[in-house]
Protein backbone atom coordinates (compact mmCIF):
# COMPACT_ATOMS: atom_id res chain seq x y z
CA UNK A 1 0.00 0.00 0.00
CA UNK A 2 2.81 2.41 0.84
CA UNK A 3 4.45 1.80 -2.54
CA UNK A 4 1.11 2.31 -4.29
CA UNK A 5 0.79 5.77 -2.75
CA UNK A 6 4.05 6.71 -4.52
CA UNK A 7 5.24 9.09 -1.83
CA UNK A 8 1.95 10.95 -1.54
CA UNK A 9 -1.10 10.82 0.69
CA UNK A 10 -1.47 9.23 4.04
CA UNK A 11 -1.79 5.65 5.25
CA UNK A 12 -3.46 5.20 8.62
CA UNK A 13 -3.46 1.75 10.23
CA UNK A 14 -5.80 1.12 13.15
CA UNK A 15 -5.61 -1.76 15.61
CA UNK A 16 -6.95 -2.13 19.13
CA UNK A 17 -4.51 -4.80 20.30
CA UNK A 18 -1.02 -4.27 21.68
CA UNK A 19 0.41 -6.98 19.42
CA UNK A 20 -1.26 -5.55 16.33
CA UNK A 21 -0.24 -1.96 16.92
CA UNK A 22 3.34 -3.03 17.72
CA UNK A 23 3.51 -4.95 14.41
CA UNK A 24 2.16 -1.91 12.54
CA UNK A 25 4.66 0.41 14.21
CA UNK A 26 7.50 -1.98 13.30
CA UNK A 27 6.34 -1.97 9.67
CA UNK A 28 6.20 1.83 9.66
CA UNK A 29 9.69 2.07 11.17
CA UNK A 30 10.97 -0.16 8.37
CA UNK A 31 9.60 1.97 5.51
CA UNK A 32 9.15 5.55 6.73
CA UNK A 33 12.68 6.62 5.74
CA UNK A 34 12.05 5.55 2.14
CA UNK A 35 8.75 7.34 1.51
CA UNK A 36 7.21 10.79 1.66
CA UNK A 37 3.82 9.19 2.40
CA UNK A 38 2.55 10.10 5.84
CA UNK A 39 2.32 6.91 7.92
CA UNK A 40 0.27 6.76 11.06
CA UNK A 41 -0.54 3.99 13.56
CA UNK A 42 -3.55 4.43 15.83
CA UNK A 43 -4.35 2.16 18.77
CA UNK A 44 -8.12 2.31 19.02
CA UNK A 45 -11.19 0.17 18.47
CA UNK A 46 -12.50 0.67 14.91
CA UNK A 47 -15.95 1.59 16.24
CA UNK A 48 -14.44 4.47 18.22
CA UNK A 49 -11.92 5.73 15.65
CA UNK A 50 -13.76 5.63 12.31
CA UNK A 51 -16.64 7.90 13.35
CA UNK A 52 -14.05 10.60 14.16
CA UNK A 53 -12.63 10.69 10.62
CA UNK A 54 -13.59 13.33 8.05
CA UNK A 55 -16.30 12.40 5.57
CA UNK A 56 -15.33 11.88 1.95
CA UNK A 57 -11.56 11.97 2.55
CA UNK A 58 -10.59 8.35 1.80
CA UNK A 59 -9.93 6.31 -1.32
CA UNK A 60 -9.36 2.91 0.26
CA UNK A 61 -10.32 1.10 3.45
CA UNK A 62 -8.86 -2.37 4.07
CA UNK A 63 -10.42 -4.37 6.88
CA UNK A 64 -9.10 -7.49 8.58
CA UNK A 65 -8.98 -9.15 11.96
CA UNK A 66 -11.90 -9.37 14.34
CA UNK A 67 -15.24 -9.80 12.58
CA UNK A 68 -16.69 -6.87 14.55
CA UNK A 69 -14.29 -4.62 12.58
CA UNK A 70 -16.00 -5.61 9.35
CA UNK A 71 -19.54 -4.48 10.04
CA UNK A 72 -18.38 -1.29 11.78
CA UNK A 73 -16.15 -0.42 8.84
CA UNK A 74 -18.82 -1.20 6.25
CA UNK A 75 -21.27 1.00 8.17
CA UNK A 76 -18.82 3.93 8.01
CA UNK A 77 -17.54 3.34 4.45
CA UNK A 78 -20.25 5.30 2.54
CA UNK A 79 -19.52 8.33 4.72
CA UNK A 80 -15.72 8.04 4.64
CA UNK A 81 -15.02 7.09 1.03
CA UNK A 82 -14.82 9.46 -1.89
CA UNK A 83 -16.95 8.54 -4.90
CA UNK A 84 -15.20 5.58 -6.51
CA UNK A 85 -13.46 4.72 -3.24
CA UNK A 86 -13.09 1.08 -2.30
CA UNK A 87 -13.51 -0.99 0.83
CA UNK A 88 -11.76 -4.37 0.89
CA UNK A 89 -12.66 -7.06 3.40
CA UNK A 90 -9.95 -9.68 3.85
CA UNK A 91 -10.83 -13.27 4.80
CA UNK A 92 -14.23 -12.64 3.26
CA UNK A 93 -14.85 -16.37 2.93
CA UNK A 94 -14.18 -16.89 6.67
CA UNK A 95 -11.60 -19.56 6.04
CA UNK A 96 -8.51 -18.26 7.86
CA UNK A 97 -9.36 -19.77 11.25
CA UNK A 98 -10.32 -23.16 9.80
CA UNK A 99 -7.13 -23.75 7.84
CA UNK A 100 -8.97 -23.10 4.58
CA UNK A 101 -11.26 -26.13 4.86
CA UNK A 102 -14.59 -24.65 5.91
CA UNK A 103 -16.02 -21.14 5.98
CA UNK A 104 -18.47 -19.83 3.40
CA UNK A 105 -17.72 -22.50 0.74
CA UNK A 106 -18.92 -25.13 3.24
CA UNK A 107 -22.75 -24.88 3.42
CA UNK A 108 -22.70 -26.80 6.69
CA UNK A 109 -20.39 -24.29 8.41
CA UNK A 110 -22.56 -22.12 10.67
CA UNK A 111 -20.08 -20.83 13.23
CA UNK A 112 -20.65 -17.25 14.35
CA UNK A 113 -17.95 -15.68 12.13
CA UNK A 114 -19.07 -17.52 9.01
CA UNK A 115 -22.74 -16.66 9.49
CA UNK A 116 -21.95 -13.01 10.25
CA UNK A 117 -19.72 -12.80 7.16
CA UNK A 118 -22.45 -14.33 4.99
CA UNK A 119 -24.89 -11.71 6.28
CA UNK A 120 -22.43 -8.89 5.68
CA UNK A 121 -21.74 -10.02 2.10
CA UNK A 122 -25.47 -10.24 1.43
CA UNK A 123 -26.02 -6.74 2.85
CA UNK A 124 -23.21 -5.18 0.80
CA UNK A 125 -24.41 -6.85 -2.40
CA UNK A 126 -27.92 -5.50 -1.76
CA UNK A 127 -26.67 -1.97 -0.98
CA UNK A 128 -27.21 0.10 -4.12
CA UNK A 129 -24.43 2.48 -3.10
CA UNK A 130 -21.82 -0.18 -3.89
CA UNK A 131 -20.62 -2.29 -6.81
CA UNK A 132 -18.93 -5.35 -5.36
CA UNK A 133 -17.27 -8.63 -6.10
CA UNK A 134 -16.13 -11.56 -4.00
CA UNK A 135 -12.69 -12.66 -5.16
CA UNK A 136 -11.66 -16.25 -4.31
CA UNK A 137 -8.06 -15.21 -3.60
CA UNK A 138 -6.51 -16.88 -0.57
CA UNK A 139 -9.24 -16.86 2.09
CA UNK A 140 -11.35 -14.48 0.02
CA UNK A 141 -11.56 -10.75 -0.55
CA UNK A 142 -14.74 -8.74 -0.84
CA UNK A 143 -14.08 -5.63 -2.90
CA UNK A 144 -16.81 -2.97 -2.89
CA UNK A 145 -16.60 0.33 -4.80
CA UNK A 146 -18.71 3.32 -3.78
CA UNK A 147 -20.80 4.34 -6.77
CA UNK A 148 -21.02 7.90 -8.00
C-alpha positions in Angstrom: 0.0 0.0 0.0 2.8 2.4 0.8 4.5 1.8 -2.5 1.1 2.3 -4.3 0.8 5.8 -2.7 4.1 6.7 -4.5 5.2 9.1 -1.8 2.0 10.9 -1.5 -1.1 10.8 0.7 -1.5 9.2 4.0 -1.8 5.7 5.2 -3.5 5.2 8.6 -3.5 1.7 10.2 -5.8 1.1 13.1 -5.6 -1.8 15.6 -7.0 -2.1 19.1 -4.5 -4.8 20.3 -1.0 -4.3 21.7 0.4 -7.0 19.4 -1.3 -5.6 16.3 -0.2 -2.0 16.9 3.3 -3.0 17.7 3.5 -4.9 14.4 2.2 -1.9 12.5 4.7 0.4 14.2 7.5 -2.0 13.3 6.3 -2.0 9.7 6.2 1.8 9.7 9.7 2.1 11.2 11.0 -0.2 8.4 9.6 2.0 5.5 9.2 5.5 6.7 12.7 6.6 5.7 12.1 5.5 2.1 8.7 7.3 1.5 7.2 10.8 1.7 3.8 9.2 2.4 2.5 10.1 5.8 2.3 6.9 7.9 0.3 6.8 11.1 -0.5 4.0 13.6 -3.5 4.4 15.8 -4.4 2.2 18.8 -8.1 2.3 19.0 -11.2 0.2 18.5 -12.5 0.7 14.9 -15.9 1.6 16.2 -14.4 4.5 18.2 -11.9 5.7 15.7 -13.8 5.6 12.3 -16.6 7.9 13.3 -14.1 10.6 14.2 -12.6 10.7 10.6 -13.6 13.3 8.0 -16.3 12.4 5.6 -15.3 11.9 2.0 -11.6 12.0 2.5 -10.6 8.4 1.8 -9.9 6.3 -1.3 -9.4 2.9 0.3 -10.3 1.1 3.4 -8.9 -2.4 4.1 -10.4 -4.4 6.9 -9.1 -7.5 8.6 -9.0 -9.1 12.0 -11.9 -9.4 14.3 -15.2 -9.8 12.6 -16.7 -6.9 14.5 -14.3 -4.6 12.6 -16.0 -5.6 9.3 -19.5 -4.5 10.0 -18.4 -1.3 11.8 -16.1 -0.4 8.8 -18.8 -1.2 6.2 -21.3 1.0 8.2 -18.8 3.9 8.0 -17.5 3.3 4.4 -20.2 5.3 2.5 -19.5 8.3 4.7 -15.7 8.0 4.6 -15.0 7.1 1.0 -14.8 9.5 -1.9 -17.0 8.5 -4.9 -15.2 5.6 -6.5 -13.5 4.7 -3.2 -13.1 1.1 -2.3 -13.5 -1.0 0.8 -11.8 -4.4 0.9 -12.7 -7.1 3.4 -9.9 -9.7 3.8 -10.8 -13.3 4.8 -14.2 -12.6 3.3 -14.8 -16.4 2.9 -14.2 -16.9 6.7 -11.6 -19.6 6.0 -8.5 -18.3 7.9 -9.4 -19.8 11.3 -10.3 -23.2 9.8 -7.1 -23.8 7.8 -9.0 -23.1 4.6 -11.3 -26.1 4.9 -14.6 -24.6 5.9 -16.0 -21.1 6.0 -18.5 -19.8 3.4 -17.7 -22.5 0.7 -18.9 -25.1 3.2 -22.7 -24.9 3.4 -22.7 -26.8 6.7 -20.4 -24.3 8.4 -22.6 -22.1 10.7 -20.1 -20.8 13.2 -20.6 -17.2 14.3 -17.9 -15.7 12.1 -19.1 -17.5 9.0 -22.7 -16.7 9.5 -21.9 -13.0 10.3 -19.7 -12.8 7.2 -22.5 -14.3 5.0 -24.9 -11.7 6.3 -22.4 -8.9 5.7 -21.7 -10.0 2.1 -25.5 -10.2 1.4 -26.0 -6.7 2.8 -23.2 -5.2 0.8 -24.4 -6.8 -2.4 -27.9 -5.5 -1.8 -26.7 -2.0 -1.0 -27.2 0.1 -4.1 -24.4 2.5 -3.1 -21.8 -0.2 -3.9 -20.6 -2.3 -6.8 -18.9 -5.4 -5.4 -17.3 -8.6 -6.1 -16.1 -11.6 -4.0 -12.7 -12.7 -5.2 -11.7 -16.2 -4.3 -8.1 -15.2 -3.6 -6.5 -16.9 -0.6 -9.2 -16.9 2.1 -11.4 -14.5 0.0 -11.6 -10.7 -0.5 -14.7 -8.7 -0.8 -14.1 -5.6 -2.9 -16.8 -3.0 -2.9 -16.6 0.3 -4.8 -18.7 3.3 -3.8 -20.8 4.3 -6.8 -21.0 7.9 -8.0 
